Amino acid sequence: MISVLKGLQNAQSASNTTNPYAVDVIKAKRRDLIYGISHTEELLDLLVTEGAMTAAKRSIVLTIRTREEQNSRVLDILVARGERACRKFFHPCLMLAEPRLYQRIKAYVGSVNESIGDTRRQLIGYLLERDELEMSKMTDQTAFQKTYNSLTTKERKTQKEDGCTVPISKSETLKAAQKNPEKLFSVIASGGELSGVKELLNNIDTDTVNSSSETLLHVAAEHGRLSVIKLLLHKGARLDLQDSNGHTALHRAASRGHTEVVRALIKVGAPIYTLDTLGQTPIHLAAKNEQLNTVRALVKEETGHSQNKTQDSFLHMAAKEDNWRLAELLLQSGAAVNTRNQLKKSALFCAVTGGNERTVTVLLNAGAEFDQGVINEAIKLNHGSILHLLLAHAGGGVSAEALGSALFSAVRQNQDKVVSALIDSGADVNMQDKQGYTSLLLSTELGHTETFRALAAKQAKLDATLPNLLSALHLAVQSGSVPIVQALLDKGLHPSTAGPKAHTPLHLAAHHNRPQLSGLLLKAGAQVNAVDQDGLTPLHIASQQGHAETVIQLLQGGADPGAQDRLGRTALHWAASAQGQNPAVDLLLSARANPNTTDREKKTALHLAATQGNTHAVTSLLSHKVKGGTKDMDGSTPLHHAAACGHAAVVTALLHSLKNKGLEVRNVWRKTPLHAAAERGHDSVVELLLDAGANINAKDNSKDTPLHCAARGGHHEVVRRLVGRGQTGSLGRGKRANLQATNNVGKTPLQVAERGDTVGHEDIASFLKRKMFLIK
């Protein structure tokens, strides 16, 4: 505000004074207006009538308590609505509501812009001076005022929706004073004398419209009436009003090729980017009708104000629309091909983004410059033909490294058209990256069928491998791409090609559970019992993973369920050793896999299932007549392993199957299953074994009883369980744990516990002393 006041107050003395806008005058004279307006309600009525304020805003203002606050709010609303509303405020609203205040303001403005003659910007001082001349032509000013004042408030108002910014008609007073506006439209259209137009224009709103929403300025522009246009502009005709087709006066003049009219309208600030109902600017219409001089005039105007653009240029519009003919005309008319919009993007970038190939061609032929960002945009959007154009215009300016990098980027994005364009432009189809990938290997790993086909069509090497020996077929199986696997097999790649650790593609299909791919590979002749460096067949791997569908596929393809790996394990061993329920166990048993086959440690599948706690596998194996008491190389039975690992459910299943036999079987250390459970602290298993009749005082190689084992391990609960057994029943149940039993070094369970250094050992020692009556 301070800067505005200072600028206006010093305007007369400044050497480069600027003519103030109405907004500036309101800001500079705000205090005078707030305290000088006394007929606020009448002023509001006039503002609503003139379209400078909405009826809704008027109602809000009148709810404010004091007149000064009302006036302040009115000024805020006018400034917010812009220059046009502020002009309406001064004339005719303030002139009619507060004539004395209006004269003071007019005198002030006249002193500020006394030496200014800027018609281009239609400044308020200039218009007020002309308004004074117009008012002087009225023969009876008093009668005019009386006519206005005699109208009721209701008659003065023109209701408008809140937010309307394009008032189209003036007050009822002016309408009443109009003299045959239809005749005036006809006179202008027919080329009547300027004097006749002037006479008819007296007391007629310059922005009055006919049935097609045309203003006088529209008609004058349509017919190239330059002198009439100047007269209308002199009288304040609006430049931004649009007819029923969305055309401004500039649209009309441009369409007809009235270049001088176009220049005149541009000079006084006609908007050049306004869109009609079809989204076309004046230059679109000029180009469409081949009005070349008009196109040049509009391009010149745009170029002259390029520094102030806040939107796309005409060339950017043409690029986005793929209007290549307009682009050609613009470039021929002097448009800068490398101009950038507010987002710092060139017209070429916009054309590439839209996939507008014809416009891209026009821009490139005109010398449009581009960088890697434009190339990347074409790659991202898979515009292969456009990329080809860009690279062709780049000539030798793109390095082999850059082409290769772009090729790998296009493969990652599965941009098949871009891949073809890059190869056609010189990219090495078999170039390797730092990890040893070719573009084809990368496409197979990603499962990008489209780019794979494009690369294969460009003679990419199908037998290339990574440094770790993974082939395209391995990578395609790994990605699960049926079309690529089929294509590679059709092109003759061997289905049993050895990869890392001698894995074949069928091994990978088994590992990733790809039954459909397994079928394709087997059909192509893959070796179903091929072994990797660990002796594992695909069936071993699928069984271990529990991939039921693949197991079925492999068994149907002739996989040998009895094949053993380097550990001597069959597929059944691996299936039984898996955690949780594994359907492969039942599938293999149904395929007559031998459940009693032992591995190199003489373990059967039941040993592994018991160790793992796989109750389902244990139950299935027991139902297929497996030998439940088989010993491994350490002499341990499946019951030993289940007890040692604390798998109570498996122990229960084994005891039921063995009918409680095997309780006294000893391994190479002469330990029973009860020893194994006690030394690991598995209380629930100890209870199961004791209930089944396990010998509570059995001794191992070291003459340790289960109580010694539990005491040594600090397993307090197991010690209590063993000591607390009664004397009922038979077998193990008929004996108490011998607290005085000594091992081969003469130690009792109490002495073993006392050698421990944990709280658990201390608790056990105290417990045993009480039981032996050594302490209370």
C-alpha positions in Angstrom: 0.0 0.0 0.0 2.8 2.4 0.9 4.5 1.7 -2.4 1.3 2.3 -4.3 0.6 5.6 -2.5 4.1 6.8 -3.0 4.0 5.9 -6.7 0.7 7.7 -7.3 1.7 10.8 -5.3 5.0 11.2 -7.1 3.6 10.3 -10.5 3.4 13.8 -11.9 7.1 14.6 -11.1 8.6 11.3 -12.1 10.2 11.1 -15.4 8.8 7.6 -16.3 5.4 8.0 -14.7 2.9 5.1 -15.2 -0.8 5.7 -15.7 -2.6 4.2 -12.7 -5.2 1.4 -13.0 -8.6 1.7 -11.2 -7.3 -0.8 -8.6 -4.4 1.4 -7.9 -6.6 4.5 -7.4 -8.9 2.6 -5.0 -5.8 1.6 -2.9 -4.3 5.1 -3.0 -7.6 6.9 -2.1 -9.0 4.2 0.2 -9.4 6.4 3.2 -11.1 9.2 1.3 -13.5 6.7 -0.2 -14.3 4.9 3.1 -15.2 8.2 4.9 -16.5 10.0 1.8 -19.2 7.5 0.7 -22.5 8.3 2.5 -25.0 6.6 0.3 -23.6 3.1 0.7 -26.9 1.2 0.0 -27.5 3.2 -3.2 -24.0 2.5 -4.3 -24.4 -1.2 -3.7 -27.6 -1.2 -5.8 -25.7 0.4 -8.7 -22.8 -2.0 -8.3 -25.1 -5.0 -8.5 -26.9 -3.5 -11.5 -23.5 -3.0 -13.3 -22.4 -6.5 -12.5 -19.4 -5.2 -10.4 -20.8 -7.0 -7.4 -23.2 -9.9 -6.8 -26.5 -9.6 -5.0 -25.3 -12.1 -2.4 -22.2 -10.0 -1.6 -24.5 -6.9 -1.3 -26.6 -8.7 1.3 -23.5 -9.6 3.3 -22.1 -6.1 3.3 -25.4 -4.7 4.6 -25.2 -6.9 7.6 -22.1 -5.1 8.8 -22.8 -2.6 11.6 -21.1 0.7 10.7 -21.1 2.6 7.4 -17.3 2.9 7.4 -16.9 -0.8 7.8 -19.4 -1.4 5.0 -17.5 0.9 2.7 -14.2 -0.8 3.6 -15.7 -4.2 2.8 -17.0 -2.9 -0.6 -13.6 -1.7 -1.6 -12.0 -5.1 -0.6 -14.6 -7.0 -2.8 -14.0 -4.7 -5.7 -10.2 -5.0 -5.6 -10.5 -8.8 -5.3 -12.8 -8.9 -8.4 -10.2 -7.0 -10.5 -9.7 -4.0 -12.8 -13.0 -4.2 -14.6 -15.1 -4.1 -11.4 -13.1 -1.2 -10.1 -13.7 0.8 -13.3 -17.5 0.2 -13.0 -17.2 1.4 -9.4 -15.9 4.8 -10.5 -18.2 5.1 -13.5 -21.1 5.1 -13.5 -21.7 3.9 -9.9 -19.7 6.5 -7.8 -20.5 9.2 -10.3 -24.3 8.7 -9.7 -24.2 7.8 -6.0 -21.6 10.3 -4.9 -21.1 12.9 -7.6 -19.0 15.4 -5.5 -16.7 12.6 -4.3 -16.4 11.4 -7.9 -15.4 14.8 -9.1 -12.6 15.0 -6.5 -11.3 11.5 -7.5 -11.5 12.4 -11.2 -9.5 15.6 -10.5 -6.9 13.6 -8.6 -6.6 11.1 -11.4 -6.3 13.8 -14.0 -3.4 15.4 -12.1 -1.6 12.0 -11.9 -1.8 11.2 -15.6 -1.9 14.6 -17.0 0.9 13.9 -19.5 0.2 10.2 -20.1 -1.4 9.0 -23.4 -1.3 5.2 -23.1 -4.3 4.0 -25.1 -3.0 0.4 -25.3 -3.7 -0.3 -21.6 -7.1 1.4 -21.4 -6.1 3.1 -18.1 -8.7 4.6 -15.7 -7.5 8.2 -16.0 -7.9 8.1 -19.8 -11.4 6.5 -19.5 -12.6 8.9 -16.9 -11.6 11.9 -19.1 -13.5 10.3 -22.0 -16.5 9.6 -19.8 -16.6 13.3 -18.9 -16.8 14.1 -22.6 -19.6 11.6 -23.1 -21.6 13.0 -20.2 -21.3 16.5 -21.6 -23.2 15.3 -24.7 -26.3 14.6 -22.7 -28.6 17.6 -23.2 -30.4 17.2 -19.9 -28.1 15.8 -17.1 -30.7 16.6 -14.5 -33.4 14.7 -16.4 -31.2 11.7 -16.7 -30.5 11.8 -13.0 -34.2 12.1 -12.2 -35.0 9.2 -14.5 -32.5 7.0 -12.7 -33.6 8.1 -9.2 -37.2 7.5 -10.0 -36.6 3.8 -10.5 -37.3 1.6 -7.5 -34.5 -0.4 -6.0 -36.1 -3.6 -7.4 -36.1 -2.1 -10.9 -32.4 -1.2 -10.6 -31.2 -4.6 -9.5 -30.1 -7.3 -11.9 -29.8 -10.5 -10.0 -26.6 -12.4 -10.6 -25.2 -15.6 -9.2 -22.4 -15.4 -6.8 -19.0 -15.6 -8.5 -20.1 -14.3 -11.9 -17.2 -12.4 -13.5 -18.6 -11.6 -17.0 -21.3 -9.0 -16.7 -23.0 -8.7 -20.1 -25.5 -5.9 -19.7 -25.6 -2.5 -18.1 -28.2 -0.8 -15.9 -31.9 -0.6 -16.5 -31.4 3.2 -16.8 -29.0 2.8 -19.8 -31.2 0.2 -21.4 -34.1 2.6 -21.2 -32.0 5.2 -23.0 -30.8 2.9 -25.8 -31.7 3.9 -29.3 -32.5 0.9 -31.6 -29.4 -1.3 -30.9 -30.4 -3.8 -33.6 -30.1 -1.0 -36.2 -26.6 -0.3 -34.9 -25.6 -4.0 -35.3 -26.9 -3.8 -38.9 -25.1 -0.5 -39.7 -21.8 -1.8 -38.4 -22.1 -5.1 -40.3 -23.1 -3.4 -43.6 -20.2 -0.9 -43.5 -22.2 2.2 -42.6 -20.5 5.6 -42.1 -18.6 6.1 -38.9 -20.6 9.3 -38.1 -23.8 7.3 -38.3 -22.3 4.7 -35.9 -21.3 7.5 -33.5 -24.8 8.9 -33.5 -26.5 5.6 -32.9 -23.9 4.7 -30.2 -24.9 7.6 -28.0 -26.4 6.3 -24.7 -26.1 2.7 -25.9 -24.1 0.2 -23.9 -21.0 -0.7 -25.9 -21.3 -4.2 -24.6 -24.9 -4.8 -25.5 -25.5 -8.2 -27.2 -27.8 -9.6 -29.8 -29.5 -13.0 -29.9 -26.2 -14.8 -30.7 -24.5 -13.2 -27.7 -22.5 -11.0 -30.1 -21.3 -7.6 -29.0 -20.9 -4.6 -31.3 -17.1 -5.3 -31.1 -17.7 -8.9 -32.3 -19.6 -7.6 -35.4 -17.0 -4.9 -36.1 -14.1 -7.4 -35.8 -16.0 -9.9 -38.1 -16.3 -7.3 -40.8 -12.9 -5.6 -40.4 -14.4 -2.2 -39.3 -11.2 -0.8 -37.8 -12.5 2.7 -37.3 -15.6 1.4 -35.5 -13.4 -0.8 -33.4 -11.3 2.1 -32.3 -14.5 4.1 -31.4 -15.9 1.1 -29.4 -12.6 0.7 -27.6 -12.5 4.4 -26.9 -15.9 4.1 -25.2 -14.7 1.2 -23.1 -15.9 -1.9 -25.0 -14.8 -5.1 -23.3 -12.3 -7.3 -25.1 -12.9 -10.5 -23.2 -16.6 -11.2 -23.9 -17.4 -14.4 -25.8 -20.3 -15.2 -28.1 -22.3 -18.4 -28.1 -19.4 -20.2 -29.8 -16.9 -18.9 -27.2 -15.4 -16.5 -29.7 -14.0 -13.2 -28.6 -13.6 -10.3 -31.0 -10.0 -11.4 -31.6 -11.3 -14.8 -32.7 -13.6 -13.2 -35.2 -10.9 -10.9 -36.7 -8.3 -13.7 -36.8 -10.7 -16.1 -38.5 -11.4 -13.6 -41.3 -7.8 -12.6 -41.6 -8.4 -8.9 -40.7 -4.7 -8.5 -39.7 -4.9 -4.8 -38.9 -7.9 -5.3 -36.7 -6.0 -8.1 -35.0 -3.1 -5.8 -34.4 -5.3 -3.1 -33.0 -7.1 -5.5 -30.6 -3.7 -7.0 -29.5 -2.4 -3.5 -28.9 -5.1 -2.7 -26.4 -4.7 -5.9 -24.6 -7.0 -8.4 -26.2 -6.3 -11.9 -24.7 -4.6 -14.1 -27.3 -5.0 -17.5 -25.5 -8.7 -17.5 -24.9 -10.3 -20.8 -25.9 -13.6 -21.1 -27.7 -16.1 -24.0 -27.1 -14.0 -26.2 -29.3 -10.8 -25.4 -27.4 -9.4 -23.2 -30.1 -7.5 -19.9 -29.8 -7.6 -17.1 -32.3 -4.4 -18.4 -33.9 -6.1 -21.8 -34.5 -8.8 -20.2 -36.5 -6.4 -18.1 -38.5 -4.2 -21.1 -39.3 -7.3 -23.2 -40.2 -8.4 -20.6 -42.7 -4.8 -20.1 -43.9 -4.6 -16.4 -42.9 -0.8 -16.3 -42.8 -0.4 -12.6 -42.1 -2.7 -12.9 -39.1 -0.8 -15.9 -37.9 2.4 -13.9 -38.1 0.9 -11.0 -36.2 -0.2 -13.3 -33.4 3.2 -15.1 -33.3 4.9 -11.7 -33.1 2.7 -10.7 -30.2 3.5 -13.9 -28.4 7.2 -13.7 -29.0 7.3 -10.1 -27.8 5.8 -11.1 -24.5 7.5 -14.4 -24.0 9.1 -13.4 -20.8 5.7 -12.9 -19.2 4.0 -16.1 -20.3 2.3 -18.1 -17.6 1.0 -20.8 -19.9 1.8 -22.9 -22.9 2.8 -21.1 -26.1 0.9 -21.6 -29.4 3.7 -24.1 -30.4 3.2 -26.1 -27.2 -0.5 -26.2 -27.8 0.0 -27.5 -31.4 2.5 -30.1 -30.1 0.1 -31.4 -27.5 -2.8 -31.5 -30.0 -0.6 -33.1 -32.7 -1.7 -30.2 -34.9 1.3 -30.5 -37.1 -0.1 -28.1 -39.8 -0.4 -25.4 -37.2 3.0 -26.2 -35.9 4.4 -25.7 -39.4 2.6 -22.4 -39.9 3.8 -21.2 -36.5 7.4 -22.1 -37.3 7.2 -20.5 -40.7 5.8 -17.4 -39.0 8.7 -17.0 -36.7 7.8 -19.1 -33.7 10.9 -20.1 -31.7 11.2 -23.9 -32.0 13.0 -24.4 -28.7 10.8 -22.1 -26.6 10.0 -23.6 -23.2 6.8 -23.4 -21.2 6.4 -22.5 -17.5 7.4 -26.1 -16.6 10.7 -25.6 -18.6 9.5 -28.2 -21.2 10.0 -27.7 -24.9 7.3 -28.2 -27.5 9.2 -31.3 -28.7 9.0 -32.8 -25.2 5.2 -32.2 -25.2 4.9 -33.8 -28.7 6.9 -36.8 -27.6 4.9 -37.2 -24.4 1.7 -37.3 -26.4 3.1 -39.7 -28.9 2.4 -37.2 -31.7 4.8 -38.5 -34.3 3.8 -36.0 -37.1 4.4 -33.0 -35.0 7.7 -34.5 -33.7 8.8 -34.8 -37.3 7.9 -31.1 -38.0 9.7 -29.9 -34.9 12.8 -32.0 -35.6 12.9 -30.8 -39.2 12.8 -27.2 -37.9 15.9 -27.8 -35.8 14.4 -28.6 -32.4 17.0 -29.5 -29.9 16.7 -32.4 -27.4 18.5 -34.0 -24.6 18.6 -37.4 -22.8 15.4 -36.3 -21.0 13.4 -36.3 -24.3 14.9 -39.7 -25.2 14.0 -41.1 -21.8 10.4 -39.9 -22.2 10.1 -41.7 -25.5 11.5 -44.9 -23.9 9.2 -44.6 -20.9 6.1 -44.3 -23.1 7.3 -47.0 -25.5 7.2 -44.6 -28.5 9.4 -46.7 -30.7 8.8 -44.8 -34.0 9.4 -41.5 -32.3 12.6 -42.7 -30.6 13.7 -43.8 -34.1 13.1 -40.2 -35.3 15.0 -38.7 -32.4 18.0 -41.0 -32.9 18.0 -40.5 -36.6 18.2 -36.7 -36.1 20.9 -37.1 -33.4 23.1 -38.7 -36.1 26.3 -39.9 -34.5 25.7 -37.8 -31.4 24.6 -40.7 -29.3 27.4 -43.0 -28.0 27.3 -46.7 -28.1 27.3 -46.7 -24.3 24.3 -44.4 -24.2 22.5 -46.6 -26.7 23.3 -49.7 -24.7 22.1 -48.1 -21.5 18.9 -47.0 -23.1 18.4 -50.6 -24.4 18.7 -52.1 -21.0 16.4 -49.4 -19.6 13.8 -50.2 -22.3 14.0 -54.0 -21.5 13.4 -53.3 -17.8 10.3 -51.4 -18.7 9.2 -54.0 -21.3 9.2 -51.4 -24.1 9.4 -53.7 -27.1 8.9 -50.9 -29.7 11.7 -48.9 -28.2 14.0 -52.0 -28.1 13.5 -52.4 -31.8 14.1 -48.7 -32.5 17.3 -48.7 -30.5 18.7 -51.8 -32.2 17.8 -50.3 -35.6 19.6 -47.1 -34.5 22.8 -49.0 -33.7 22.5 -50.4 -30.2 24.4 -53.7 -29.8 21.8 -56.3 -29.2 24.3 -58.6 -27.5 26.1 -56.0 -25.4 26.7 -57.2 -21.8 26.4 -55.1 -18.7 28.7 -55.2 -15.7 26.9 -58.3 -14.3 27.3 -60.1 -17.5 23.6 -59.8 -18.6 22.7 -59.3 -22.2 19.4 -57.6 -23.0 17.9 -61.0 -23.9 19.0 -62.6 -20.6 17.5 -59.6 -18.7 14.2 -59.9 -20.5 14.0 -63.6 -19.7 14.8 -63.1 -16.1 12.1 -60.4 -15.9 9.6 -62.5 -17.9 9.1 -59.6 -20.3 7.6 -61.5 -23.3 7.3 -58.6 -25.6 10.9 -57.4 -25.3 12.1 -61.0 -25.6 10.3 -61.4 -28.9 11.7 -58.1 -30.1 15.2 -59.1 -29.2 14.9 -62.6 -30.7 13.6 -61.0 -33.9 16.8 -58.8 -34.0 19.1 -61.9 -33.8 20.0 -61.7 -30.1 22.0 -64.7 -29.0 19.7 -67.3 -27.4 22.5 -69.4 -26.0 24.2 -66.6 -24.0 24.8 -67.4 -20.3 25.6 -65.4 -17.2 29.1 -65.9 -15.6 27.5 -68.4 -13.1 26.2 -70.4 -16.1 22.5 -69.5 -15.8 21.1 -69.7 -19.3 18.1 -67.9 -20.8 16.1 -71.1 -20.3 17.0 -71.2 -16.6 16.1 -67.5 -16.2 12.8 -68.0 -18.0 11.8 -70.9 -15.8 12.8 -68.9 -12.8 10.5 -66.1 -13.8 7.7 -68.5 -14.6 7.2 -67.3 -18.2 5.5 -70.0 -20.2 5.7 -68.2 -23.5 9.4 -67.5 -23.3 10.2 -71.1 -22.2 8.2 -72.4 -25.1 9.8 -70.0 -27.5 13.3 -71.0 -26.4 12.5 -74.7 -26.6 11.0 -74.2 -30.1 14.2 -72.5 -31.1 16.3 -75.5 -30.1 17.7 -74.8 -26.7 18.5 -78.0 -24.9 16.0 -78.6 -22.0 18.7 -80.1 -19.7 21.3 -77.5 -20.0 23.4 -77.5 -16.9 23.6 -74.3 -14.9 25.1 -73.4 -11.5 25.7 -76.5 -9.3 24.7 -78.6 -12.3 21.1 -77.5 -11.9 19.0 -78.1 -15.0 16.0 -76.0 -15.9 13.8 -78.9 -14.5 15.5 -78.5 -11.1 14.5 -74.8 -11.1 11.0 -75.7 -12.2 10.8 -78.1 -9.2 12.2 -75.6 -6.8 9.8 -72.8 -7.8 6.8 -75.2 -8.2 6.2 -74.6 -11.9 4.3 -77.8 -12.9 3.3 -76.3 -16.3 6.9 -75.6 -17.1 7.9 -79.0 -15.8 5.5 -80.5 -18.3 6.9 -78.4 -21.2 10.5 -79.3 -20.3 9.7 -83.0 -20.0 7.8 -82.9 -23.3 10.9 -81.4 -24.9 13.0 -84.2 -23.6 14.4 -83.0 -20.3 16.1 -85.7 -18.2 13.7 -86.3 -15.4 16.3 -88.0 -13.2 19.2 -85.6 -13.9 21.2 -84.9 -10.8 22.9 -81.8 -9.6 26.3 -81.7 -7.8 24.7 -82.9 -4.6 23.1 -85.8 -6.4 19.6 -84.3 -6.0 17.0 -85.0 -8.7 14.2 -82.6 -9.5 11.9 -85.0 -7.5 14.1 -84.6 -4.4 13.8 -80.8 -4.6 10.0 -80.8 -5.3 9.4 -83.3 -2.4 11.5 -81.3 0.1 9.5 -78.2 -0.8 6.2 -80.0 -0.6 5.2 -78.9 -4.1 2.5 -81.5 -4.7 1.6 -80.6 -8.3 5.2 -80.7 -9.5 5.8 -84.0 -7.7 2.8 -85.4 -9.5 4.1 -84.0 -12.8 7.6 -85.5 -12.2 6.3 -88.9 -11.2 4.1 -89.0 -14.2 7.1 -88.1 -16.3 9.0 -91.1 -15.0 10.9 -89.8 -12.0 12.5 -92.5 -9.9 11.2 -92.3 -6.2 14.1 -94.6 -5.2 16.9 -92.4 -6.5 19.4 -91.5 -3.7 21.5 -88.4 -3.4 25.0 -88.1 -2.1 23.7 -88.5 1.4 21.9 -91.6 0.4 18.5 -90.0 0.8 15.5 -90.6 -1.3 12.8 -88.1 -2.1 10.8 -89.7 0.7 13.6 -88.9 3.2 13.4 -85.2 2.1 9.6 -85.1 2.2 9.5 -86.6 5.7 12.1 -84.2 7.0 10.1 -81.1 6.1 8.4 -79.2 8.8 4.6 -79.3 8.9 2.3 -81.4 6.8 3.9 -82.3 3.5 1.6 -83.8 0.9 4.6 -85.2 -1.0 4.9 -88.0 1.7 1.6 -89.5 0.7 2.2 -89.0 -3.0 5.6 -90.8 -2.8 4.2 -93.6 -0.7 1.3 -94.0 -3.2 4.0 -94.3 -5.9 5.5 -97.2 -4.0 8.5 -95.4 -2.6 10.3 -97.8 -0.2 9.7 -96.4 3.3 12.5 -98.6 4.8 15.3 -97.3 2.6 18.2 -96.1 4.7 20.6 -93.2 4.0 24.3 -93.2 4.7 23.7 -92.8 8.4 21.3 -95.7 8.3 18.4 -93.4 8.9 15.0 -94.2 7.4 12.4 -91.6 6.5 10.8 -92.4 9.9 14.0 -91.3 11.7 13.9 -87.9 10.0 10.2 -87.4 10.5 10.5 -88.3 14.2 13.5 -85.9 14.6 11.6 -83.1 12.9 8.4 -83.8 14.8 6.4 -84.3 11.6 3.5 -86.2 13.1 1.6 -86.5 9.7 4.6 -88.0 8.0 5.2 -90.4 11.0 1.6 -91.5 10.9 1.7 -92.0 7.1 4.9 -94.0 7.3 3.6 -96.2 10.1 0.5 -96.9 8.1 2.7 -98.2 5.2 4.4 -100.9 7.3 7.6 -99.0 8.0 9.9 -100.7 10.5 9.4 -98.6 13.6 12.3 -100.0 15.6 15.0 -99.7 12.9 18.3 -98.4 14.3 20.5 -95.8 12.7 24.3 -95.9 12.7 24.3 -94.7 16.4 21.9 -97.4 17.3 19.1 -94.9 17.9 15.5 -95.7 17.0 12.9 -93.2 15.8 11.6 -93.3 19.4 15.1 -92.1 20.7 15.0 -89.2 18.3 11.4 -88.2 19.1 12.1 -88.4 22.8 15.4 -86.4 22.6 13.6 -83.7 20.6 10.6 -83.5 22.9 8.0 -84.3 20.3 5.3 -85.8 22.5 2.7 -86.4 19.7 5.3 -88.4 17.7 6.3 -90.3 20.8 2.6 -91.2 21.4 2.2 -92.3 17.8 5.3 -94.5 18.0 4.4 -96.0 21.3 1.0 -96.9 19.9 2.4 -98.4 16.8 5.1 -100.4 18.7 2.6 -101.4 21.4 4.9 -99.9 24.0 7.8 -102.0 22.8 11.2 -100.5 22.2 11.3 -98.7 25.6 14.4 -100.5 26.6 16.2 -100.4 23.3 19.6 -98.9 23.8 21.8 -97.0 21.4 25.6 -97.2 21.2 25.8 -95.3 24.5 23.3 -97.7 26.0 20.9 -94.9 26.5 17.2 -95.7 26.5 14.6 -93.2 25.1 13.9 -92.2 28.7 17.6 -91.2 29.1 17.3 -89.1 25.9 14.2 -87.3 27.2 15.5 -86.8 30.7 18.9 -85.3 29.7 17.1 -82.8 27.4 14.5 -81.9 30.0 11.4 -83.0 28.2 9.0 -83.5 31.1 5.9 -84.4 29.1 7.8 -87.1 27.1 9.3 -88.4 30.4 5.8 -88.8 31.7 4.6 -90.6 28.5 7.6 -93.0 28.7 7.1 -93.8 32.4 3.4 -94.4 31.9 4.3 -96.8 29.1 6.5 -98.7 31.4 10.0 -97.4 30.8 12.7 -98.6 33.3 13.1 -95.6 35.7 16.5 -96.8 36.9 18.1 -98.0 33.6 21.8 -97.3 33.4 23.8 -96.2 30.3 27.5 -96.8 29.6 28.4 -94.3 32.3 26.0 -96.1 34.7 23.9 -92.9 34.8 20.2 -93.4 35.5 17.7 -91.0 33.9 17.7 -89.2 37.3 21.5 -88.6 36.9 20.9 -87.2 33.4 18.1 -84.8 34.6 20.2 -83.7 37.6 23.2 -83.0 35.4 21.2 -81.0 33.0 19.6 -78.9 35.8 16.1 -80.0 34.7 14.2 -79.4 38.0 10.7 -80.5 36.6 12.0 -83.8 35.2 13.8 -84.6 38.5 10.5 -84.0 40.4 8.7 -86.2 37.9 11.2 -89.1 38.3 11.4 -88.8 42.1 7.7 -88.5 42.5 6.7 -91.8 40.8 4.6 -94.2 43.0 4.9 -97.9 43.6 1.7 -99.0 41.8 1.5 -100.9 38.5 4.1 -103.1 36.9 7.4 -102.8 35.1 8.9 -99.3 35.5 5.9 -98.2 37.5 6.7 -100.7 40.2 10.0 -99.0 41.1 10.9 -95.8 42.7 13.8 -93.7 41.3 16.9 -94.9 43.2 18.2 -91.7 44.9 21.3 -93.6 46.1 22.3 -95.0 42.7 25.9 -94.2 41.8 27.4 -93.9 38.4 30.8 -95.2 37.2 32.6 -92.4 39.1 30.6 -93.1 42.3 28.4 -90.1 42.2 24.7 -90.0 43.2 22.2 -87.8 41.4 22.5 -85.4 44.4 26.3 -85.1 44.0 25.9 -84.6 40.3 23.5 -81.7 40.9 25.8 -80.2 43.5 28.5 -80.0 40.8 26.3 -77.7 38.7 26.5 -73.9 38.9 23.0 -72.8 38.0 19.9 -71.9 40.1 18.3 -75.0 38.6 21.1 -77.2 40.0 20.7 -75.6 43.5 17.0 -76.2 43.5 17.5 -79.9 42.5 20.1 -80.3 45.2 17.8 -78.9 47.9 14.9 -81.0 46.6 16.9 -84.2 46.7 18.3 -83.5 50.2 14.8 -83.1 51.6 13.8 -86.3 49.9 16.8 -88.1 51.4 16.0 -86.5 54.8 19.3 -84.7 54.9 17.6 -81.4 55.6 14.2 -80.4 56.7 
